[in-house]
Amino acid sequence: MDVTLYELGTARSARCRWTLAEAGIDYTSKADRALLHSDELTRLHPLGKMPAAIIDGKPLFESAAICTYVAEHAPGVDLIAAAGSWGRAEHDQWVAFILTEVEAWLWNNAINSFVLPEAERIDACLEQNKAMARRSLVALDRALRGKDYLVENRFSVTDIIVAWTLNWARRQGLLDNLDTTQAYLARLLDRPHCPLAKD
């Protein structure tokens, strides 16, 4: 697999880096912030954002899509439930859940705290966003009880995608008292290829 990854540090592209490392796939990194919104990057991602990738000559964007594709096509490595299996449906389920029911609320807080110019921010939504994310994290904590991992009770790319968001939530104090989720995230952060900061 020939991969060029357009990436930025600890942003969502860390998911892609982690997946590529677990898959044992070497890649070319383009980690230049100046590429954001450039013509070069907009040819790969319609918003000119990272991560984006060129895989075997074809463009692909969104970290979950890149990670899922790499996991499915990594030679000799079993990082994802088989296509058409119940485990694969659970992969799709948990990826959709973490992106829409947790990460979307965290991202909305980010854009209204430091991304947008101050005059465009909406402070009134911040506490509600935290409450909505926390509600979903409590549900995830219940689902994780009695499991080491989310799908087929084995480490997979699903855990990589979920871990990135959970680590963000942890830094916001949203995993407090969610012992099962904290233990799950700790297992993932301890993996040798994990690029996420524990502090």
C-alpha angles and dihedrals in degrees: 000000000000109000133180111185123199102206147162122210114264095356121112089290086078086076089059093047091051093049092049090049093049089048092050092235120149115216143178113253123214102186101162115134088203088072092068109117090358122141089249094056095038088060086063102034120029091221094044092242136139141277101054128141144198108217117186089338097311127108122237130173139188117064096243092053093047093047094047093049093048092047092050094049102036107122116238095357125106104210101141140040114261119273110265094020127120088245090058090053088051089051090055090045097053094041091052090045096051093045098045105028100039115011096046090060092047091049092049089054091048095052090048094046106044114341101070122056109270093250090059098049123109109212094180093075098054100088093040090052090052090050092050093049091047091051090056093044090054089053091049090049090056091048092052095055110119093012135099093198137016104243125044086341091273133105112272143154087273088070092049092054093045095044094060091058093042091053089054090049090049091055088053092054092247096126094059111135092006093116097170093052092045091053091047092051092046090056090053096045089053093059111114095236096046109121095190120114117241096203 
